Amino acid sequence: MTSVDLNADMGESHGPWVMGQDADLLEVITSANIACGFHAGDWDVMAATMAVAVARGTGIGAHPGFPDLQGFGRRRMQISGDSLRNLVAYQLGAARAMAQAAGGQVRHLKLHGALANMCAEDAGLAQAAYEGALSVDPDIIVMVLAATAQQEAVEGLGCRWAGEIFADRAYNDDATLVDRSQPGAVIHDPDLAAQRMVAMVQAGAIITESGRHIPAATDTICLHGDGKTALQIARTVRSALEEAGVALKTFEGRTGAV
């Protein structure tokens, strides 16, 4: 039976400001990417989110981003490779400590927002980010935007990785995400998201806005926890996959090329 992981970005509230429906999402997904306090989140939010994830048996991932709370990590920044290594290592270290305190452990890492998009375009930058993570935990599974420069970087590093596709984002013909400023870039319709994910998992490919099929490692499906329809998309995608005979389970990671 075909299986796939369902992940969501979360832990993005900050102090009294609430973002997303994390507790409800954790009842649906199989992996959680938890913000590390730089683009979103804080120590209390991390602790609370980690605790619920541990109780649910959900796979825990660190979700590092640029130090940009006001811009939610979605504004590009210029950064050297050495500084990026330290930036990612620092955030992963915090996530590992908070997970351990909650009785769990961080098993994967996924870059956030503008940092992720830049690394999807630049394998050298992605390599620097992942080297920072691997210096802290050589066994961590790196979640990558499938069929992009992120994947090129992990294949070159020889580390464990998982390919990710997006339920709520549209694709360009080079497997990168359509810029959020463009019409239709973000998908809010749960039924449309579900149809797309069943089609992509069954095809083993990313299906772009133009209809192009790009063969890809479809190990995990992401949805953004900050979206207004995130919970409904998660439930609808999960239901559609199960109806199509696709099992939902936490990814194990892979090495080498697809």
FIDREN-59411 format. One record per residue (C-alpha): residue in three letters; y, x, z. Coordinates in steps of 0.05 Angstrom, whole numbers, padded with zeros to 5 digits. Each point is the difference from the previous one (the first is absolute). Example, Ala and Ser with C-alpha at 12.3 -4.5 7.8 and 13.67 -1.06 7.14 Angstrom:
# residues 2
{pt 'ala',{-00090,00246,00156}},
{pt 'ser',{00069,00027,-00013}},
This chain:
# residues 258
{pt 'met',{00000,00000,00000}},
{pt 'thr',{00070,00024,-00017}},
{pt 'ser',{00043,00013,00062}},
{pt 'val',{00073,00013,00011}},
{pt 'asp',{00047,00014,00058}},
{pt 'leu',{00061,-00044,00014}},
{pt 'asn',{00059,00037,00032}},
{pt 'ala',{00070,-00018,00021}},
{pt 'asp',{00062,00039,00021}},
{pt 'met',{00021,-00020,00070}},
{pt 'gly',{00028,00021,00067}},
{pt 'glu',{00068,-00004,-00033}},
{pt 'ser',{00038,-00039,00054}},
{pt 'his',{00052,00039,00040}},
{pt 'gly',{00022,-00018,00070}},
{pt 'pro',{00016,-00074,00002}},
{pt 'trp',{00002,-00004,-00077}},
{pt 'val',{-00066,-00030,-00024}},
{pt 'met',{-00028,00015,-00068}},
{pt 'gly',{-00064,-00033,-00026}},
{pt 'gln',{-00058,-00037,00032}},
{pt 'asp',{-00042,00059,00021}},
{pt 'ala',{-00047,-00034,00050}},
{pt 'asp',{-00018,-00054,-00051}},
{pt 'leu',{-00008,00050,-00056}},
{pt 'leu',{-00048,00042,00042}},
{pt 'glu',{-00047,-00060,00001}},
{pt 'val',{-00005,00004,-00077}},
{pt 'ile',{00004,00072,-00022}},
{pt 'thr',{-00049,00058,00010}},
{pt 'ser',{00050,00058,00003}},
{pt 'ala',{00070,00005,00030}},
{pt 'asn',{00054,00050,-00021}},
{pt 'ile',{00044,00007,00062}},
{pt 'ala',{00072,00024,-00005}},
{pt 'cys',{00014,00064,00039}},
{pt 'gly',{00072,-00013,00022}},
{pt 'phe',{00038,00034,-00056}},
{pt 'his',{00009,-00055,-00053}},
{pt 'ala',{-00018,-00055,00049}},
{pt 'gly',{-00034,-00013,00066}},
{pt 'asp',{00008,00033,00068}},
{pt 'trp',{-00045,00025,00057}},
{pt 'asp',{-00009,-00069,00031}},
{pt 'val',{-00015,-00033,-00067}},
{pt 'met',{-00049,00055,-00017}},
{pt 'ala',{-00036,-00008,00066}},
{pt 'ala',{-00005,-00075,-00006}},
{pt 'thr',{-00023,00001,-00072}},
{pt 'met',{-00052,00055,00013}},
{pt 'ala',{-00028,-00040,00059}},
{pt 'val',{-00010,-00063,-00041}},
{pt 'ala',{-00031,00040,-00058}},
{pt 'val',{-00049,00033,00049}},
{pt 'ala',{-00019,-00067,00029}},
{pt 'arg',{-00011,-00029,-00069}},
{pt 'gly',{-00040,00060,-00024}},
{pt 'thr',{00049,00011,-00057}},
{pt 'gly',{00004,00069,-00032}},
{pt 'ile',{00064,00035,00023}},
{pt 'gly',{00045,00040,-00047}},
{pt 'ala',{00064,00038,00010}},
{pt 'his',{00057,-00023,-00046}},
{pt 'pro',{00053,00055,-00002}},
{pt 'gly',{00065,-00007,-00038}},
{pt 'phe',{00069,00029,-00007}},
{pt 'pro',{00046,00000,00062}},
{pt 'asp',{00038,-00061,-00025}},
{pt 'leu',{-00001,-00060,00047}},
{pt 'gln',{00059,-00033,-00032}},
{pt 'gly',{-00029,00004,-00069}},
{pt 'phe',{-00071,-00015,00023}},
{pt 'gly',{-00023,00065,-00032}},
{pt 'arg',{00012,-00028,-00070}},
{pt 'arg',{00057,00048,-00017}},
{pt 'arg',{-00018,00065,-00034}},
{pt 'met',{00017,00065,00036}},
{pt 'gln',{00000,00072,-00021}},
{pt 'ile',{-00048,00042,00042}},
{pt 'ser',{-00033,00068,-00006}},
{pt 'gly',{-00075,00007,-00001}},
{pt 'asp',{00000,00037,00067}},
{pt 'ser',{00042,-00053,00033}},
{pt 'leu',{-00044,-00056,-00029}},
{pt 'arg',{-00062,00033,00029}},
{pt 'asn',{00032,00000,00068}},
{pt 'leu',{00026,-00071,-00008}},
{pt 'val',{-00069,-00028,-00015}},
{pt 'ala',{-00035,00043,00053}},
{pt 'tyr',{00050,-00023,00053}},
{pt 'gln',{-00011,-00074,-00015}},
{pt 'leu',{-00076,00006,-00005}},
{pt 'gly',{00000,00036,00068}},
{pt 'ala',{00037,-00058,00031}},
{pt 'ala',{-00047,-00051,-00030}},
{pt 'arg',{-00061,00038,00023}},
{pt 'ala',{00027,00003,00071}},
{pt 'met',{00016,-00074,00003}},
{pt 'ala',{-00068,-00019,-00030}},
{pt 'gln',{-00036,00043,00051}},
{pt 'ala',{00039,-00031,00057}},
{pt 'ala',{-00022,-00068,-00026}},
{pt 'gly',{-00073,00021,-00002}},
{pt 'gly',{-00004,00009,-00075}},
{pt 'gln',{00011,00053,-00053}},
{pt 'val',{00039,00009,-00065}},
{pt 'arg',{-00049,00004,-00058}},
{pt 'his',{00048,-00002,-00060}},
{pt 'leu',{00070,00016,-00022}},
{pt 'lys',{00044,-00036,-00051}},
{pt 'leu',{00071,00019,-00020}},
{pt 'his',{00054,-00053,00002}},
{pt 'gly',{00054,-00024,-00047}},
{pt 'ala',{00044,00049,-00037}},
{pt 'leu',{-00041,00059,00025}},
{pt 'ala',{-00063,-00032,-00029}},
{pt 'asn',{00034,-00015,-00066}},
{pt 'met',{00027,00071,-00007}},
{pt 'cys',{-00069,00028,00015}},
{pt 'ala',{-00030,-00047,-00052}},
{pt 'glu',{00044,00035,-00052}},
{pt 'asp',{-00005,00072,00025}},
{pt 'ala',{-00068,00030,00017}},
{pt 'gly',{00033,00062,00032}},
{pt 'leu',{00039,-00044,00048}},
{pt 'ala',{-00062,-00041,00015}},
{pt 'gln',{-00040,00063,00014}},
{pt 'ala',{00052,00024,00050}},
{pt 'ala',{-00002,-00067,00037}},
{pt 'tyr',{-00075,-00001,00002}},
{pt 'glu',{-00004,00073,00022}},
{pt 'gly',{00042,-00021,00060}},
{pt 'ala',{-00050,-00054,00018}},
{pt 'leu',{-00061,00044,-00011}},
{pt 'ser',{00030,00055,00044}},
{pt 'val',{-00004,-00050,00057}},
{pt 'asp',{-00067,-00033,-00019}},
{pt 'pro',{-00042,00032,-00055}},
{pt 'asp',{-00046,-00060,-00001}},
{pt 'ile',{00052,-00054,-00009}},
{pt 'ile',{-00008,-00047,-00059}},
{pt 'val',{00062,00000,-00044}},
{pt 'met',{00016,-00068,-00031}},
{pt 'val',{00031,00011,-00068}},
{pt 'leu',{00032,-00043,-00054}},
{pt 'ala',{-00058,00000,-00048}},
{pt 'ala',{00008,00036,-00068}},
{pt 'thr',{00066,00033,00019}},
{pt 'ala',{00022,00071,00018}},
{pt 'gln',{-00021,-00017,00072}},
{pt 'gln',{-00072,-00003,-00024}},
{pt 'glu',{00009,00065,-00039}},
{pt 'ala',{00022,00034,00064}},
{pt 'val',{-00060,-00022,00043}},
{pt 'glu',{-00049,00017,-00055}},
{pt 'gly',{00030,00070,-00002}},
{pt 'leu',{-00002,00007,00076}},
{pt 'gly',{-00073,-00022,00004}},
{pt 'cys',{00014,-00046,00060}},
{pt 'arg',{-00027,-00069,00014}},
{pt 'trp',{00039,-00055,-00033}},
{pt 'ala',{00001,-00074,-00018}},
{pt 'gly',{00033,-00032,-00061}},
{pt 'glu',{00048,-00058,00013}},
{pt 'ile',{00023,-00057,-00043}},
{pt 'phe',{00054,-00051,00018}},
{pt 'ala',{-00007,-00075,00007}},
{pt 'asp',{00075,-00014,00003}},
{pt 'arg',{00030,00051,-00048}},
{pt 'ala',{00003,00003,-00076}},
{pt 'tyr',{-00021,00063,-00038}},
{pt 'asn',{00031,00042,-00055}},
{pt 'asp',{-00044,00028,-00055}},
{pt 'asp',{-00004,00068,00035}},
{pt 'ala',{-00031,-00032,00062}},
{pt 'thr',{00064,00006,00041}},
{pt 'leu',{00031,-00061,00032}},
{pt 'val',{00055,-00039,-00034}},
{pt 'asp',{00066,00015,00036}},
{pt 'arg',{00018,-00053,00051}},
{pt 'ser',{00066,-00011,-00034}},
{pt 'gln',{-00035,-00028,-00062}},
{pt 'pro',{-00019,-00074,-00008}},
{pt 'gly',{-00072,-00014,00017}},
{pt 'ala',{-00010,00067,00035}},
{pt 'val',{-00021,-00034,00065}},
{pt 'ile',{-00052,-00055,-00003}},
{pt 'his',{00009,-00057,00050}},
{pt 'asp',{-00050,-00050,-00028}},
{pt 'pro',{-00066,00004,00040}},
{pt 'asp',{-00042,-00030,-00056}},
{pt 'leu',{00028,00048,-00052}},
{pt 'ala',{-00012,00059,00046}},
{pt 'ala',{-00071,-00023,00012}},
{pt 'gln',{-00015,-00008,-00074}},
{pt 'arg',{00027,00069,-00015}},
{pt 'met',{-00041,00033,00054}},
{pt 'val',{-00066,-00032,-00020}},
{pt 'ala',{00013,00020,-00072}},
{pt 'met',{00017,00072,00018}},
{pt 'val',{-00058,00010,00048}},
{pt 'gln',{-00049,-00029,-00050}},
{pt 'ala',{00029,00044,-00056}},
{pt 'gly',{00005,00062,00043}},
{pt 'ala',{00069,00008,-00029}},
{pt 'ile',{00074,-00011,00011}},
{pt 'ile',{00026,-00054,-00045}},
{pt 'thr',{00073,00012,-00018}},
{pt 'glu',{00055,-00050,-00017}},
{pt 'ser',{-00013,00014,-00074}},
{pt 'gly',{-00074,-00015,00008}},
{pt 'arg',{-00023,00072,-00004}},
{pt 'his',{-00063,00017,00039}},
{pt 'ile',{00003,00068,00036}},
{pt 'pro',{-00068,00021,00029}},
{pt 'ala',{00011,00012,00074}},
{pt 'ala',{-00035,00009,00067}},
{pt 'thr',{00011,-00070,00030}},
{pt 'asp',{-00024,00018,00071}},
{pt 'thr',{00054,-00039,00037}},
{pt 'ile',{00050,-00055,-00013}},
{pt 'cys',{00069,00002,00032}},
{pt 'leu',{00050,-00053,00017}},
{pt 'his',{00067,00011,00034}},
{pt 'gly',{00002,-00029,00069}},
{pt 'asp',{00075,-00011,-00001}},
{pt 'gly',{-00003,-00053,-00056}},
{pt 'lys',{00011,-00073,00017}},
{pt 'thr',{-00065,-00020,-00033}},
{pt 'ala',{-00040,00061,00024}},
{pt 'leu',{-00047,-00039,00045}},
{pt 'gln',{-00015,-00053,-00051}},
{pt 'ile',{-00010,00052,-00054}},
{pt 'ala',{-00049,00037,00045}},
{pt 'arg',{-00040,-00063,00015}},
{pt 'thr',{00000,-00023,-00073}},
{pt 'val',{-00019,00069,-00027}},
{pt 'arg',{-00057,00007,00050}},
{pt 'ser',{-00026,-00069,-00014}},
{pt 'ala',{00002,00010,-00076}},
{pt 'leu',{-00036,00067,00005}},
{pt 'glu',{-00055,-00029,00043}},
{pt 'glu',{-00008,-00059,-00047}},
{pt 'ala',{-00008,00050,-00057}},
{pt 'gly',{-00055,00036,00038}},
{pt 'val',{00041,00059,00024}},
{pt 'ala',{-00013,00022,00071}},
{pt 'leu',{00058,00021,00045}},
{pt 'lys',{-00013,00065,00039}},
{pt 'thr',{00038,00061,00023}},
{pt 'phe',{-00001,00056,-00052}},
{pt 'glu',{-00041,00063,00012}},
{pt 'gly',{00040,00047,-00043}},
{pt 'arg',{-00021,00043,-00059}},
{pt 'thr',{00010,00071,-00024}},
{pt 'gly',{00011,00030,-00069}},
{pt 'ala',{00020,-00035,-00064}},
{pt 'val',{-00017,-00072,-00017}},
